[in-house]
């Protein structure tokens, strides 16, 4: 499969540039304004200012965090200006988006310490020459209290409570701090300060991006266009990628681990991962989708290519091929002890040929309880035929002869009675 080239917008038609920008997007709003901004940019020879804000509330970055960053890089390659806002002040408030309780507040010193690690990782992907880095403490740190009151006066409580997460907490009588109500205004005011033409974010950021449009209109600016991307699902295929859920691929994972984790994702996630995390062309993805549907390409082979693409993104093509060779050597060739004990399963006790993975570990003597089995899975310590099991709720389709592994040295071979 060929990879998608990255021409500048001068080498593309407006329609082609729009198609690249729409790639993987859940929503573009208002879409007609995006076309107008791009056309004006071409006519005036002025790159668009594309804003992406990060709140460095943690040092741990995974692929889910990377999705809008890769789209920002796409804008850079199209000739536009990336504006990376480091939320050294918004991070101390904590973004309530998607939260059913308040985030813990961090000190400014903690945020700045996290920011150093965060930005170092992001600049593995972004072009420093086309990236304007600003800290929103530059304007919020100069505000006096009457400036804060003036900003608050631009939003009503009723409008703020339109947010779905606030509605849920209000109905459930879960406390909402006044500082949390300020957050969307702060993010929106960032857009005014940097005169953003476009803002990128996850679907959980739509409300905040719309607030930015409102504040820009009041400031006499052309309002930004919002582009929201789907929240990347984790290795379990059910929940958003999250370190706390143990279903994540970290940017700091070594190549072999990154490759192995990618191979563990459900087949249903491949299309999302290809579209959001790789540069494989849209035309090629369409052909791959057809070949998978017709059976011309086996899902395993498509996933192997995906794993190489993701490892290449961080470590280069050579490291990707070496990671695949390691995976094959350790897992596909099943270099396991010769005297692996067997776990015999009764077909009559299976659920349509399936068994809960935690129950399998318990039955095989690889865990003392289903609770321990769940913990081992969440910690990334369980594999079947060399592929990582990330979902503790998995109903595994029983495969005679399959090798179940816990940690480095504990194995069991699955057999069916009768």
Secondary structure, DSSP 8 states (H G I E B T S, - for coil): --B-----GGGS-HHHHHHHHHTTEEEEETHHHHHHHHHHHHHHT---EEEEEE----S--BHHHHHHHHHHHHHHHTT-EEEEEE-TTHHHH---TT-SS------HHHHHHHHHHHHHHHTTTS-GGGEEEEETHHHHTT--HHHHHHHHTTS-HHHHTTSHHHHHHHHTT----HHHHHHHHHHHHHHHHHT-SEEEEEGGGHHHHHHHHHHHHHTT----EEEEE---B-TTSSSB--TTTT---BTTS-HHHHHHHHHTS-GGGHHHHHHHH--B-HHHHHHHHHHHHHTSS-HHHHHHHHHHHHHHHHH-HHHHHHHHHHHIIIIITT---TT--EEEE-GGGSBTTEEEHHHHHHHTTS-SSHHHHHHHHHTT-EEETTEE---TT-EEE--TT-EEEETTTEEEEEEE--
